[in-house]
Amino acid sequence: MTILYLLLPIAVLLAIIAIAAFLWTVRSGQYDDLEGPPQRMLMDDDDPRMPGNAARRGKPRA
C-alpha cells in the first residue's frame, strides 16, 4: 500500500508531461498537413536510377 504513495504521483506526473508534449506539438503545427509529404514522395520524378529520366534530361545513360 505504501508503494502507491510513490507510484500514483509518478503516474500522474508522466500523464501531465505526455499531455503537455501533445499540446505543444499541436500548437507548433506538427499535424497540420498529414497528406502532403506522402503525396509529394509518390509524385517525385527526379529519380536518376530510372532508365527514362536520363534521356529526358539530355544526359547520356551510364
N, CA, C and O atoms as a Tripos MOL2 file, in Angstrom:
@<TRIPOS>MOLECULE
protein
  248   247    62     0     0
PROTEIN
NO_CHARGES

@<TRIPOS>ATOM
      1 N           0.8150   -1.1950    0.0000 N.3       1 MET1
      2 CA          0.0000    0.0000    0.0000 C.3       1 MET1
      3 C           0.8630    1.2650    0.0000 C.2       1 MET1
      4 O           0.4920    2.2780   -0.5920 O.2       1 MET1
      5 N           1.9990    1.1940    0.6610 N.am      2 THR2
      6 CA          2.8520    2.3840    0.7100 C.3       2 THR2
      7 C           3.4970    2.6790   -0.6450 C.2       2 THR2
      8 O           3.8750    3.8180   -0.9210 O.2       2 THR2
      9 N           3.6220    1.6520   -1.4880 N.am      3 ILE3
     10 CA          4.2090    1.8830   -2.8070 C.3       3 ILE3
     11 C           3.2840    2.7410   -3.6760 C.2       3 ILE3
     12 O           3.7460    3.4340   -4.5820 O.2       3 ILE3
     13 N           1.9780    2.6910   -3.3960 N.am      4 LEU4
     14 CA          1.0330    3.5180   -4.1480 C.3       4 LEU4
     15 C           1.2710    5.0010   -3.9110 C.2       4 LEU4
     16 O           1.0080    5.8180   -4.7930 O.2       4 LEU4
     17 N           1.7610    5.3540   -2.7460 N.am      5 TYR5
     18 CA          2.0640    6.7590   -2.4630 C.3       5 TYR5
     19 C           3.2050    7.2670   -3.3440 C.2       5 TYR5
     20 O           3.3330    8.4730   -3.5590 O.2       5 TYR5
     21 N           4.0120    6.3770   -3.8420 N.am      6 LEU6
     22 CA          5.0970    6.7480   -4.7460 C.3       6 LEU6
     23 C           4.6720    6.6200   -6.2110 C.2       6 LEU6
     24 O           4.9390    7.5090   -7.0180 O.2       6 LEU6
     25 N           4.0100    5.5130   -6.5480 N.am      7 LEU7
     26 CA          3.6830    5.2480   -7.9420 C.3       7 LEU7
     27 C           2.5560    6.1340   -8.4790 C.2       7 LEU7
     28 O           2.5790    6.5170   -9.6490 O.2       7 LEU7
     29 N           1.5960    6.4530   -7.6600 N.am      8 LEU8
     30 CA          0.4800    7.2710   -8.1270 C.3       8 LEU8
     31 C           0.9150    8.6870   -8.5190 C.2       8 LEU8
     32 O           0.5190    9.1490   -9.5890 O.2       8 LEU8
     33 N           1.6970    9.3900   -7.7230 N.am      9 PRO9
     34 CA          2.1740   10.7130   -8.1800 C.3       9 PRO9
     35 C           3.0810   10.6380   -9.4070 C.2       9 PRO9
     36 O           3.0590   11.5330  -10.2510 O.2       9 PRO9
     37 N           3.8730    9.5780   -9.5050 N.am     10 ILE10
     38 CA          4.7280    9.4210  -10.6870 C.3      10 ILE10
     39 C           3.8720    9.2200  -11.9330 C.2      10 ILE10
     40 O           4.1690    9.7910  -12.9830 O.2      10 ILE10
     41 N           2.8170    8.4190  -11.8310 N.am     11 ALA11
     42 CA          1.9270    8.1870  -12.9700 C.3      11 ALA11
     43 C           1.2040    9.4700  -13.3670 C.2      11 ALA11
     44 O           1.0590    9.7610  -14.5540 O.2      11 ALA11
     45 N           0.7560   10.2260  -12.3890 N.am     12 VAL12
     46 CA          0.0760   11.4900  -12.6880 C.3      12 VAL12
     47 C           1.0490   12.4730  -13.3310 C.2      12 VAL12
     48 O           0.6850   13.1740  -14.2750 O.2      12 VAL12
     49 N           2.2610   12.5290  -12.8390 N.am     13 LEU13
     50 CA          3.2750   13.4190  -13.4100 C.3      13 LEU13
     51 C           3.5980   13.0360  -14.8560 C.2      13 LEU13
     52 O           3.7170   13.9110  -15.7130 O.2      13 LEU13
     53 N           3.7400   11.7440  -15.1320 N.am     14 LEU14
     54 CA          4.0070   11.3040  -16.5000 C.3      14 LEU14
     55 C           2.8340   11.6080  -17.4250 C.2      14 LEU14
     56 O           3.0370   11.9630  -18.5860 O.2      14 LEU14
     57 N           1.6210   11.4740  -16.9280 N.am     15 ALA15
     58 CA          0.4460   11.8040  -17.7440 C.3      15 ALA15
     59 C           0.4110   13.2940  -18.0650 C.2      15 ALA15
     60 O           0.0880   13.6800  -19.1880 O.2      15 ALA15
     61 N           0.7390   14.1210  -17.0960 N.am     16 ILE16
     62 CA          0.7660   15.5680  -17.3280 C.3      16 ILE16
     63 C           1.8430   15.9280  -18.3470 C.2      16 ILE16
     64 O           1.6240   16.7820  -19.2060 O.2      16 ILE16
     65 N           2.9950   15.2880  -18.2550 N.am     17 ILE17
     66 CA          4.0770   15.5390  -19.2140 C.3      17 ILE17
     67 C           3.6610   15.1060  -20.6170 C.2      17 ILE17
     68 O           3.9400   15.8070  -21.5890 O.2      17 ILE17
     69 N           2.9930   13.9530  -20.7300 N.am     18 ALA18
     70 CA          2.5540   13.4710  -22.0440 C.3      18 ALA18
     71 C           1.5110   14.3990  -22.6510 C.2      18 ALA18
     72 O           1.5620   14.6860  -23.8470 O.2      18 ALA18
     73 N           0.5740   14.8690  -21.8510 N.am     19 ILE19
     74 CA         -0.4490   15.7890  -22.3580 C.3      19 ILE19
     75 C           0.1830   17.1150  -22.7700 C.2      19 ILE19
     76 O          -0.1870   17.6910  -23.7930 O.2      19 ILE19
     77 N           1.1320   17.5980  -21.9790 N.am     20 ALA20
     78 CA          1.8080   18.8540  -22.3180 C.3      20 ALA20
     79 C           2.6010   18.7130  -23.6180 C.2      20 ALA20
     80 O           2.6050   19.6290  -24.4410 O.2      20 ALA20
     81 N           3.2690   17.5760  -23.8080 N.am     21 ALA21
     82 CA          4.0230   17.3590  -25.0410 C.3      21 ALA21
     83 C           3.0900   17.2890  -26.2450 C.2      21 ALA21
     84 O           3.4030   17.8280  -27.3070 O.2      21 ALA21
     85 N           1.9540   16.6320  -26.0850 N.am     22 PHE22
     86 CA          0.9850   16.5550  -27.1750 C.3      22 PHE22
     87 C           0.4420   17.9350  -27.5260 C.2      22 PHE22
     88 O           0.3560   18.2830  -28.7040 O.2      22 PHE22
     89 N           0.0810   18.7100  -26.5360 N.am     23 LEU23
     90 CA         -0.4380   20.0560  -26.7950 C.3      23 LEU23
     91 C           0.6150   20.9470  -27.4470 C.2      23 LEU23
     92 O           0.2890   21.7780  -28.2950 O.2      23 LEU23
     93 N           1.8670   20.7750  -27.0580 N.am     24 TRP24
     94 CA          2.9600   21.5470  -27.6540 C.3      24 TRP24
     95 C           3.1120   21.2070  -29.1420 C.2      24 TRP24
     96 O           3.3050   22.1020  -29.9650 O.2      24 TRP24
     97 N           3.0250   19.9130  -29.4870 N.am     25 THR25
     98 CA          3.1590   19.5370  -30.8940 C.3      25 THR25
     99 C           1.9800   20.0340  -31.7200 C.2      25 THR25
    100 O           2.1540   20.4210  -32.8750 O.2      25 THR25
    101 N           0.7870   20.0280  -31.1410 N.am     26 VAL26
    102 CA         -0.3820   20.5320  -31.8710 C.3      26 VAL26
    103 C          -0.2470   22.0290  -32.1160 C.2      26 VAL26
    104 O          -0.5300   22.5030  -33.2160 O.2      26 VAL26
    105 N           0.1760   22.7640  -31.1190 N.am     27 ARG27
    106 CA          0.3110   24.2200  -31.2630 C.3      27 ARG27
    107 C           1.4520   24.6160  -32.1890 C.2      27 ARG27
    108 O           1.4110   25.6860  -32.7960 O.2      27 ARG27
    109 N           2.4710   23.7670  -32.3050 N.am     28 SER28
    110 CA          3.5920   24.1060  -33.1810 C.3      28 SER28
    111 C           3.3510   23.6880  -34.6280 C.2      28 SER28
    112 O           4.1920   23.9480  -35.4890 O.2      28 SER28
    113 N           2.2150   23.0440  -34.9120 N.am     29 GLY29
    114 CA          1.8600   22.7360  -36.2920 C.3      29 GLY29
    115 C           2.3680   21.4090  -36.8110 C.2      29 GLY29
    116 O           2.4830   21.2410  -38.0250 O.2      29 GLY29
    117 N           2.6720   20.4710  -35.9550 N.am     30 GLN30
    118 CA          3.1810   19.1820  -36.4000 C.3      30 GLN30
    119 C           2.1430   18.3700  -37.1730 C.2      30 GLN30
    120 O           2.5150   17.5480  -38.0110 O.2      30 GLN30
    121 N           0.8690   18.5770  -36.9170 N.am     31 TYR31
    122 CA         -0.1860   17.7770  -37.5270 C.3      31 TYR31
    123 C          -1.0010   18.5650  -38.5400 C.2      31 TYR31
    124 O          -2.1250   18.1730  -38.8530 O.2      31 TYR31
    125 N          -0.4730   19.6550  -39.0560 N.am     32 ASP32
    126 CA         -1.2330   20.4930  -39.9760 C.3      32 ASP32
    127 C          -1.4560   19.8260  -41.3270 C.2      32 ASP32
    128 O          -2.5880   19.7920  -41.8100 O.2      32 ASP32
    129 N          -0.4200   19.3010  -41.9430 N.am     33 ASP33
    130 CA         -0.5250   18.7170  -43.2780 C.3      33 ASP33
    131 C          -0.0740   17.2650  -43.2180 C.2      33 ASP33
    132 O           1.1150   16.9750  -43.3420 O.2      33 ASP33
    133 N          -1.0210   16.3540  -43.0280 N.am     34 LEU34
    134 CA         -0.6720   14.9430  -42.9110 C.3      34 LEU34
    135 C          -0.6160   14.2380  -44.2620 C.2      34 LEU34
    136 O          -0.0030   13.1760  -44.3690 O.2      34 LEU34
    137 N          -1.2380   14.7970  -45.2920 N.am     35 GLU35
    138 CA         -1.2860   14.1260  -46.5840 C.3      35 GLU35
    139 C          -0.2890   14.6840  -47.5930 C.2      35 GLU35
    140 O           0.0050   14.0180  -48.5860 O.2      35 GLU35
    141 N           0.2300   15.8630  -47.3740 N.am     36 GLY36
    142 CA          1.1300   16.4820  -48.3400 C.3      36 GLY36
    143 C           2.4510   15.7540  -48.5300 C.2      36 GLY36
    144 O           2.7960   15.4270  -49.6650 O.2      36 GLY36
    145 N           3.2120   15.4850  -47.4630 N.am     37 PRO37
    146 CA          4.5050   14.8200  -47.6450 C.3      37 PRO37
    147 C           4.4230   13.4320  -48.2890 C.2      37 PRO37
    148 O           5.2600   13.1340  -49.1410 O.2      37 PRO37
    149 N           3.4570   12.5580  -47.9320 N.am     38 PRO38
    150 CA          3.3910   11.2700  -48.6340 C.3      38 PRO38
    151 C           3.0630   11.4180  -50.1200 C.2      38 PRO38
    152 O           3.5770   10.6650  -50.9470 O.2      38 PRO38
    153 N           2.2140   12.3810  -50.4590 N.am     39 GLN39
    154 CA          1.8870   12.5730  -51.8700 C.3      39 GLN39
    155 C           3.0650   13.1540  -52.6350 C.2      39 GLN39
    156 O           3.2990   12.7790  -53.7830 O.2      39 GLN39
    157 N           3.8080   14.0610  -52.0200 N.am     40 ARG40
    158 CA          4.9940   14.6100  -52.6880 C.3      40 ARG40
    159 C           6.0370   13.5250  -52.9090 C.2      40 ARG40
    160 O           6.7530   13.5450  -53.9100 O.2      40 ARG40
    161 N           6.1280   12.5740  -51.9760 N.am     41 MET41
    162 CA          7.0880   11.4960  -52.1310 C.3      41 MET41
    163 C           6.7050   10.6150  -53.3190 C.2      41 MET41
    164 O           7.5760   10.1870  -54.0760 O.2      41 MET41
    165 N           5.4150   10.3410  -53.4890 N.am     42 LEU42
    166 CA          4.9780    9.4890  -54.5880 C.3      42 LEU42
    167 C           5.0570   10.1890  -55.9360 C.2      42 LEU42
    168 O           5.2500    9.5260  -56.9550 O.2      42 LEU42
    169 N           4.9150   11.4930  -55.9700 N.am     43 MET43
    170 CA          4.9190   12.2380  -57.2210 C.3      43 MET43
    171 C           6.3060   12.7460  -57.6050 C.2      43 MET43
    172 O           6.4270   13.5300  -58.5470 O.2      43 MET43
    173 N           7.3420   12.3260  -56.9110 N.am     44 ASP44
    174 CA          8.6960   12.7800  -57.1900 C.3      44 ASP44
    175 C           9.1940   12.1370  -58.4780 C.2      44 ASP44
    176 O           9.2360   10.9100  -58.5790 O.2      44 ASP44
    177 N           9.5710   12.9460  -59.4580 N.am     45 ASP45
    178 CA         10.0350   12.4370  -60.7480 C.3      45 ASP45
    179 C          11.5430   12.5710  -60.9240 C.2      45 ASP45
    180 O          12.0440   12.3510  -62.0270 O.2      45 ASP45
    181 N          12.2620   12.9120  -59.9070 N.am     46 ASP46
    182 CA         13.6940   13.1620  -60.0370 C.3      46 ASP46
    183 C          14.5270   11.9600  -59.6180 C.2      46 ASP46
    184 O          15.5060   12.1200  -58.8900 O.2      46 ASP46
    185 N          14.1670   10.7750  -60.0540 N.am     47 ASP47
    186 CA         14.9190    9.5770  -59.6980 C.3      47 ASP47
    187 C          15.8780    9.2480  -60.8390 C.2      47 ASP47
    188 O          15.4340    8.7560  -61.8760 O.2      47 ASP47
    189 N          17.1720    9.5020  -60.6840 N.am     48 PRO48
    190 CA         18.1150    9.2710  -61.7840 C.3      48 PRO48
    191 C          18.3320    7.7910  -62.0890 C.2      48 PRO48
    192 O          18.9140    7.4640  -63.1230 O.2      48 PRO48
    193 N          17.8830    6.8960  -61.2220 N.am     49 ARG49
    194 CA         18.1010    5.4730  -61.4590 C.3      49 ARG49
    195 C          17.1090    4.8930  -62.4620 C.2      49 ARG49
    196 O          17.3250    3.7980  -62.9800 O.2      49 ARG49
    197 N          16.0360    5.6050  -62.7370 N.am     50 MET50
    198 CA         15.0580    5.1040  -63.7020 C.3      50 MET50
    199 C          15.5920    5.3370  -65.1120 C.2      50 MET50
    200 O          16.1290    6.4100  -65.3860 O.2      50 MET50
    201 N          15.4610    4.3750  -66.0050 N.am     51 PRO51
    202 CA         16.0720    4.4900  -67.3350 C.3      51 PRO51
    203 C          15.5580    5.6590  -68.1660 C.2      51 PRO51
    204 O          16.3410    6.2380  -68.9200 O.2      51 PRO51
    205 N          14.3170    6.0290  -68.0720 N.am     52 GLY52
    206 CA         13.7700    7.0910  -68.9140 C.3      52 GLY52
    207 C          14.1660    8.4850  -68.4760 C.2      52 GLY52
    208 O          14.1160    9.4070  -69.2910 O.2      52 GLY52
    209 N          14.5530    8.6810  -67.2360 N.am     53 ASN53
    210 CA         14.8540   10.0210  -66.7310 C.3      53 ASN53
    211 C          16.1410   10.5950  -67.3110 C.2      53 ASN53
    212 O          16.2110   11.8000  -67.5540 O.2      53 ASN53
    213 N          17.1400    9.7880  -67.5360 N.am     54 ALA54
    214 CA         18.4100   10.2970  -68.0570 C.3      54 ALA54
    215 C          18.2390   10.7920  -69.4940 C.2      54 ALA54
    216 O          18.8440   11.7950  -69.8730 O.2      54 ALA54
    217 N          17.4320   10.1100  -70.2900 N.am     55 ALA55
    218 CA         17.2230   10.5210  -71.6770 C.3      55 ALA55
    219 C          16.3970   11.7980  -71.7470 C.2      55 ALA55
    220 O          16.6150   12.6270  -72.6310 O.2      55 ALA55
    221 N          15.4600   11.9660  -70.8350 N.am     56 ARG56
    222 CA         14.6290   13.1650  -70.8420 C.3      56 ARG56
    223 C          15.4250   14.4120  -70.5080 C.2      56 ARG56
    224 O          15.1190   15.4930  -71.0100 O.2      56 ARG56
    225 N          16.4290   14.2800  -69.6810 N.am     57 ARG57
    226 CA         17.2130   15.4420  -69.2730 C.3      57 ARG57
    227 C          18.3580   15.7280  -70.2370 C.2      57 ARG57
    228 O          19.0490   16.7360  -70.0870 O.2      57 ARG57
    229 N          18.5670   14.8730  -71.2070 N.am     58 GLY58
    230 CA         19.6320   15.0910  -72.1640 C.3      58 GLY58
    231 C          20.9710   14.5350  -71.7070 C.2      58 GLY58
    232 O          21.9900   14.7880  -72.3490 O.2      58 GLY58
    233 N          20.9920   13.8020  -70.6390 N.am     59 LYS59
    234 CA         22.2390   13.2180  -70.1550 C.3      59 LYS59
    235 C          22.3970   11.8230  -70.7530 C.2      59 LYS59
    236 O          21.4080   11.1150  -70.9410 O.2      59 LYS59
    237 N          23.6200   11.4290  -71.0520 N.am     60 PRO60
    238 CA         23.8280   10.0750  -71.5770 C.3      60 PRO60
    239 C          23.6020    9.0320  -70.4830 C.2      60 PRO60
    240 O          23.8410    9.2740  -69.3000 O.2      60 PRO60
    241 N          23.1440    7.8950  -70.9110 N.am     61 ARG61
    242 CA         22.9430    6.8030  -69.9560 C.3      61 ARG61
    243 C          24.2780    6.1930  -69.5800 C.2      61 ARG61
    244 O          25.1980    6.1250  -70.3950 O.2      61 ARG61
    245 N          24.3750    5.7510  -68.3360 N.am     62 ALA62
    246 CA         25.6260    5.1520  -67.8530 C.3      62 ALA62
    247 C          25.6880    3.6900  -68.2040 C.2      62 ALA62
    248 O          26.6660    3.0180  -67.8790 O.2      62 ALA62
@<TRIPOS>BOND
     1     1     2 1
     2     2     3 1
     3     3     4 2
     4     3     5 am
     5     5     6 1
     6     6     7 1
     7     7     8 2
     8     7     9 am
     9     9    10 1
    10    10    11 1
    11    11    12 2
    12    11    13 am
    13    13    14 1
    14    14    15 1
    15    15    16 2
    16    15    17 am
    17    17    18 1
    18    18    19 1
    19    19    20 2
    20    19    21 am
    21    21    22 1
    22    22    23 1
    23    23    24 2
    24    23    25 am
    25    25    26 1
    26    26    27 1
    27    27    28 2
    28    27    29 am
    29    29    30 1
    30    30    31 1
    31    31    32 2
    32    31    33 am
    33    33    34 1
    34    34    35 1
    35    35    36 2
    36    35    37 am
    37    37    38 1
    38    38    39 1
    39    39    40 2
    40    39    41 am
    41    41    42 1
    42    42    43 1
    43    43    44 2
    44    43    45 am
    45    45    46 1
    46    46    47 1
    47    47    48 2
    48    47    49 am
    49    49    50 1
    50    50    51 1
    51    51    52 2
    52    51    53 am
    53    53    54 1
    54    54    55 1
    55    55    56 2
    56    55    57 am
    57    57    58 1
    58    58    59 1
    59    59    60 2
    60    59    61 am
    61    61    62 1
    62    62    63 1
    63    63    64 2
    64    63    65 am
    65    65    66 1
    66    66    67 1
    67    67    68 2
    68    67    69 am
    69    69    70 1
    70    70    71 1
    71    71    72 2
    72    71    73 am
    73    73    74 1
    74    74    75 1
    75    75    76 2
    76    75    77 am
    77    77    78 1
    78    78    79 1
    79    79    80 2
    80    79    81 am
    81    81    82 1
    82    82    83 1
    83    83    84 2
    84    83    85 am
    85    85    86 1
    86    86    87 1
    87    87    88 2
    88    87    89 am
    89    89    90 1
    90    90    91 1
    91    91    92 2
    92    91    93 am
    93    93    94 1
    94    94    95 1
    95    95    96 2
    96    95    97 am
    97    97    98 1
    98    98    99 1
    99    99   100 2
   100    99   101 am
   101   101   102 1
   102   102   103 1
   103   103   104 2
   104   103   105 am
   105   105   106 1
   106   106   107 1
   107   107   108 2
   108   107   109 am
   109   109   110 1
   110   110   111 1
   111   111   112 2
   112   111   113 am
   113   113   114 1
   114   114   115 1
   115   115   116 2
   116   115   117 am
   117   117   118 1
   118   118   119 1
   119   119   120 2
   120   119   121 am
   121   121   122 1
   122   122   123 1
   123   123   124 2
   124   123   125 am
   125   125   126 1
   126   126   127 1
   127   127   128 2
   128   127   129 am
   129   129   130 1
   130   130   131 1
   131   131   132 2
   132   131   133 am
   133   133   134 1
   134   134   135 1
   135   135   136 2
   136   135   137 am
   137   137   138 1
   138   138   139 1
   139   139   140 2
   140   139   141 am
   141   141   142 1
   142   142   143 1
   143   143   144 2
   144   143   145 am
   145   145   146 1
   146   146   147 1
   147   147   148 2
   148   147   149 am
   149   149   150 1
   150   150   151 1
   151   151   152 2
   152   151   153 am
   153   153   154 1
   154   154   155 1
   155   155   156 2
   156   155   157 am
   157   157   158 1
   158   158   159 1
   159   159   160 2
   160   159   161 am
   161   161   162 1
   162   162   163 1
   163   163   164 2
   164   163   165 am
   165   165   166 1
   166   166   167 1
   167   167   168 2
   168   167   169 am
   169   169   170 1
   170   170   171 1
   171   171   172 2
   172   171   173 am
   173   173   174 1
   174   174   175 1
   175   175   176 2
   176   175   177 am
   177   177   178 1
   178   178   179 1
   179   179   180 2
   180   179   181 am
   181   181   182 1
   182   182   183 1
   183   183   184 2
   184   183   185 am
   185   185   186 1
   186   186   187 1
   187   187   188 2
   188   187   189 am
   189   189   190 1
   190   190   191 1
   191   191   192 2
   192   191   193 am
   193   193   194 1
   194   194   195 1
   195   195   196 2
   196   195   197 am
   197   197   198 1
   198   198   199 1
   199   199   200 2
   200   199   201 am
   201   201   202 1
   202   202   203 1
   203   203   204 2
   204   203   205 am
   205   205   206 1
   206   206   207 1
   207   207   208 2
   208   207   209 am
   209   209   210 1
   210   210   211 1
   211   211   212 2
   212   211   213 am
   213   213   214 1
   214   214   215 1
   215   215   216 2
   216   215   217 am
   217   217   218 1
   218   218   219 1
   219   219   220 2
   220   219   221 am
   221   221   222 1
   222   222   223 1
   223   223   224 2
   224   223   225 am
   225   225   226 1
   226   226   227 1
   227   227   228 2
   228   227   229 am
   229   229   230 1
   230   230   231 1
   231   231   232 2
   232   231   233 am
   233   233   234 1
   234   234   235 1
   235   235   236 2
   236   235   237 am
   237   237   238 1
   238   238   239 1
   239   239   240 2
   240   239   241 am
   241   241   242 1
   242   242   243 1
   243   243   244 2
   244   243   245 am
   245   245   246 1
   246   246   247 1
   247   247   248 2
@<TRIPOS>SUBSTRUCTURE
     1 MET1         2 RESIDUE 1 A MET
     2 THR2         6 RESIDUE 1 A THR
     3 ILE3        10 RESIDUE 1 A ILE
     4 LEU4        14 RESIDUE 1 A LEU
     5 TYR5        18 RESIDUE 1 A TYR
     6 LEU6        22 RESIDUE 1 A LEU
     7 LEU7        26 RESIDUE 1 A LEU
     8 LEU8        30 RESIDUE 1 A LEU
     9 PRO9        34 RESIDUE 1 A PRO
    10 ILE10       38 RESIDUE 1 A ILE
    11 ALA11       42 RESIDUE 1 A ALA
    12 VAL12       46 RESIDUE 1 A VAL
    13 LEU13       50 RESIDUE 1 A LEU
    14 LEU14       54 RESIDUE 1 A LEU
    15 ALA15       58 RESIDUE 1 A ALA
    16 ILE16       62 RESIDUE 1 A ILE
    17 ILE17       66 RESIDUE 1 A ILE
    18 ALA18       70 RESIDUE 1 A ALA
    19 ILE19       74 RESIDUE 1 A ILE
    20 ALA20       78 RESIDUE 1 A ALA
    21 ALA21       82 RESIDUE 1 A ALA
    22 PHE22       86 RESIDUE 1 A PHE
    23 LEU23       90 RESIDUE 1 A LEU
    24 TRP24       94 RESIDUE 1 A TRP
    25 THR25       98 RESIDUE 1 A THR
    26 VAL26      102 RESIDUE 1 A VAL
    27 ARG27      106 RESIDUE 1 A ARG
    28 SER28      110 RESIDUE 1 A SER
    29 GLY29      114 RESIDUE 1 A GLY
    30 GLN30      118 RESIDUE 1 A GLN
    31 TYR31      122 RESIDUE 1 A TYR
    32 ASP32      126 RESIDUE 1 A ASP
    33 ASP33      130 RESIDUE 1 A ASP
    34 LEU34      134 RESIDUE 1 A LEU
    35 GLU35      138 RESIDUE 1 A GLU
    36 GLY36      142 RESIDUE 1 A GLY
    37 PRO37      146 RESIDUE 1 A PRO
    38 PRO38      150 RESIDUE 1 A PRO
    39 GLN39      154 RESIDUE 1 A GLN
    40 ARG40      158 RESIDUE 1 A ARG
    41 MET41      162 RESIDUE 1 A MET
    42 LEU42      166 RESIDUE 1 A LEU
    43 MET43      170 RESIDUE 1 A MET
    44 ASP44      174 RESIDUE 1 A ASP
    45 ASP45      178 RESIDUE 1 A ASP
    46 ASP46      182 RESIDUE 1 A ASP
    47 ASP47      186 RESIDUE 1 A ASP
    48 PRO48      190 RESIDUE 1 A PRO
    49 ARG49      194 RESIDUE 1 A ARG
    50 MET50      198 RESIDUE 1 A MET
    51 PRO51      202 RESIDUE 1 A PRO
    52 GLY52      206 RESIDUE 1 A GLY
    53 ASN53      210 RESIDUE 1 A ASN
    54 ALA54      214 RESIDUE 1 A ALA
    55 ALA55      218 RESIDUE 1 A ALA
    56 ARG56      222 RESIDUE 1 A ARG
    57 ARG57      226 RESIDUE 1 A ARG
    58 GLY58      230 RESIDUE 1 A GLY
    59 LYS59      234 RESIDUE 1 A LYS
    60 PRO60      238 RESIDUE 1 A PRO
    61 ARG61      242 RESIDUE 1 A ARG
    62 ALA62      246 RESIDUE 1 A ALA
